[in-house]
Amino acid sequence: MSERMCVVCHEKPGRFQCRQCHRLVCDECAFKVTDGAFCGRDCAAKFVAFKKHHAAAEAARGGSVMRAFKLLVSLVLLTIIAGAVYVYGAKHGWFGENTQGRVIEKQRQIERQVEDK
């Protein structure tokens, strides 16, 4: 006998495989619901509970990934803005980079005025 028998009645060949425990069950004994065929109500209830838990875990994982992505984008934007402010400020002498250059230029002007006299 090459065919495997139903785990419920043990008389007919198993036609369906239970979606929860993967045992074979015949057409008459199969507990059929929208999620598939099961060997009984117990396996169907376990499968539905697993499906709900898996969906909740997937939603929670997706939310944390989205939060991390938003945080990363925010950090990149803040870095770009800070860099732009620094470059603009450096060109306009906000941070003292041009102070020494202005002092040297003022000294040269004074030296030229002294030489011209």
Secondary structure as UniProt FT lines:
FT   TURN            7..9
FT   STRAND          16..17
FT   TURN            19..21
FT   STRAND          24..25
FT   TURN            27..29
FT   STRAND          31..33
FT   TURN            34..35
FT   STRAND          36..38
FT   HELIX           41..91
FT   TURN            92..95
FT   TURN            97..98
FT   HELIX           99..116
//
